[in-house]
């Protein structure tokens, strides 16, 4: 996976207030079908890490969906299960807008 983070800060002339924005561009590696590709060694290890991190991202998205359905009820969102979900924590939940663009290249 690859994450590019762009931080933007704006201030109006003569104003003390500052507006900050953060844009994360994330390139997710595709899930690997290990038994179909007959992967082994380093390739197999990398495929396992890719599949695990995608699974953890799915867990976070499902938990956020459940939290949204139930309102303010306490729902655990497992951000700390992976480095990727920890880095993207403020972009996945809270005061943010999220857009997924899925394309196969």
N, C-alpha and C positions, 0 to 999 in steps of 0.2 A: 504494500500500500504506500501511497505517497500523499502527504498533506502539505499544501502551500497556504500560509497564513498571511493575509494582508491587513495591516492595521492602518486606519484612517482617523485623523483627528482634525476637527474643524472648530473655528472660533470666529464669531462675527466681530467686525471692527467695532471697538468701543465697548465690547461686552466681556464680562468675566466668565461667562458660562462656556464650557467646552463640550462638544459632542464627539463621542468616540464610537467608532464602528470597527467590527472585525469580520473579515470575510475569509472563510476557509474553503479552499478548493481541494477536494479529496478525490484521489484516483484509487478506487478499490480494485485490488487484484481479483480475478474471477475465482469462483470456487473450483476446486480440483476434484475430479472423480478418480481417486487413487487406484481403484481396482480396474478401471478402464484403461488408464494410461500406463499401467505396470511400472509406476514410479518406484525408485529405490534410492537409497543413500541420501545425499544432500537434497535432491529434488523431493523425495518423500517427506523429509523433515520440513522443508519450506511449505509444501502442500498442507501439512498438518497445521502449521502456524496460521496459514491463510484461512483455512476452514474454521479454525477455532476463533480467530478474531472476527470473522463474519458472523459466526454463531453468537458471540457476545454482543455484537452490534444489534443483531436481531432481538436479543433479550432486552436490551435497553429500549428499543423502539416499541416493543410489545408492552413493557412496563409503563412507558410514558403514555401509551394509548389507554391502558387500563386506568392510570391515574387521572387522565382527562375524562374518562367515562364516569368515574366515581366521584368526581369533584375534588374536594380538598382532603378526602380520606387518605390516611397514611398508606402509601404504596412504596415499597422499596424499589429503587431504580439502581441496578448493579453497574454503575459507571466504573468502579475500580477493578472490574474483572479483566480488563485489558488496557494496554497503554493507549490504544487508539480511542476508546470510549472515554478515557480519562482526559485526553487532550481535547476531545470534541465536546466535553460536558456542557460548557456554556453555549455551544451552538446547537445542541440537541434538545435541551430543555430550558425552560425559563423564558425570558423576554427576547425571543429570536424568531426569525423566519427561516424556514428550511425548505429546500428544493432538491429533489432527486432527479437526475437525468441519467437514464440507463441506456447505454448504447454499447453495442459490440463492435469492436474495431478489429 
